[in-house]
């Protein structure tokens, strides 16, 4: 674009022109100028790292009616449109140039047509509004993990959310000087009606991998608009694949073992499957709840939390099951609630919070009372099933002291989990890294939830809980994970967990708090403190070890009947799972590494051998006999 500097001088006030050009980056200047010319804002605000600038955005979100102050200092509530409550998978697409190939399982559109379409929706979308320009960091600043980012939006809610979730990046841009490597995001809410996006049929989230650029328009929901979250994860996966590291949909936490020992774990779970609550377990410390970058350092795997905040699902967060989160949500600190119910006293309420919900209030559908239905006759719940909260991790009582360490934390274990009502045991260690990646990660299935648009309760294949965000062919992604530890003598141990196992009557076999025991058992395994029982699919706990952990950490009696119910090896269900997942790879993933099929066959043989010896359902006590 010609005459970038002239356009910036014309459209920005002297104050904001000076703030922008103090960052000596021609590529960034050109991006801003193009966005101004495309979107046609009335004015432009450039946000630095100063507290005054961040305070301005918070105040603007309230002034523009995108957020409403609540009854506790620092708390606000945001409502998305009734049909804008989750990630739009159908309209989240990669922009692919001719000759590019990601595989048929990844959603894409031809680049020139897609760019033309989304830019037509962005054209003059900011008329009558202020354009907001933000600079953030993915990962700790001044680190090998750092990725600088620029976000352009007309939504102060998006900017306010990112100020909670991400580390400030204005000064980081000063340090990178003329470097052309940073991620770029441009978003517009589009035409508004009652302060929410109106043209949902024109909602688009398009990702240009060649340009490290994301377009988002006609949407307000955070998963579609907060660029540095899952949208940036897609860009990072591509970058990681080129450079030999990993970008994963994982929490990072410190698990506290005996004698003040801290072992760091990462974990990948689909949305609404216990990911955040695991990272927030009482007595443990949280580094991050959602996205991690993994790099090799000094012969070990180190990882960082990409974010500094949490954009978490609030449903079922209560004082008993999630005491640390619940306390923060009821304390004076900066919190944005979204799509919850607000009562007449400006107090937020949500599904599963404990206690009786009000019979009336205001929610994402407007004025609400119990029994209200939508245009299709569906009952509107008090709080949306995918209602969220955003908060700063340092405001939590269990924030890990190494959250901002530029070296990251050394990784001892990796956990994969999902919603599984009838197959996997509550916790199991893989025999080795290769089987862990393939059997625990690449074979991951989960029952769908309200976090994505579509029908709930459907068993869905979800490769390493990262399927929705992959920006490289699936087979290549699996191979990258397998190869990542080739020069690491002691790679992290890999575990599966399942908090959702049910009996034949549909009752859960575990309490919500039991997950603490599964994670503490994994910590003991990583440090070689205990032995385990060998099964066809991995290593499970011995009864006596679990009984001690339940007694010591939950003050709960754990019976042998509990153990048998939970850790019975379900041969038919495991075989059916292997068949289902293998079919997906054979039909949809043309570049599947042969080793995946080989490992599947090895596990299938072990399952059938055990079935011939013990029957379809095998008590863990039978496997522990010498």
Secondary structure, 3 states (H helix, E strand, C coil): CCCHHHHHHHHCCHHHHHHHHCCCCHHHHHHHHHHHHHHCCCEEEECCCCHHHHHHHHHHHHHCCCCEECCCCCEEEECCCCCCCCECCCCEEEEECCCCCCCCCCCEEEHHHHHHHHHHHHCCCCCCCEEEEEEEEECCCCCCCCEEEEEEECCHHHHHHHHHHCEECHHHHHHHCCCCCCEEEEEECCCEECCEECCHHHCEEEEECCCCEEEEECCCCHHHHCCCCHHHHHHHHHHHHHHCCEEECCEEEEEECHHHCEEEEEEEECCCCCHHHHHCCCCCEEEECCCEEEEEECCEEEEEECCCEEEEECCCCCCCCCHHHHHHCCCCCCEEEECCEECCCCCEECCCCCCCCCCEEEECCEEEECCCECCCCCECCCCCCCCEEEEEHHHCCCECCCCCCCCCEEEEEEEEECCCCCCCCCEEECCCHHHHHHHHHHCCEEECCCCECCCCCCEEECHHHCHHHCCCCHHHHHHHHHHCCCCCCCCCEEEEECCCCECCCCCECCCHHHHHHHHHHHHHHHCCCCCCEEECCEEECCHHHHHHHHHHHHCCCCCHHHHHHHHCEEHHHHHHHHHHHHHHHHHHCCCCCHHHHHHHHHHHHHHHHHHHHHCCEECHHHHHCC
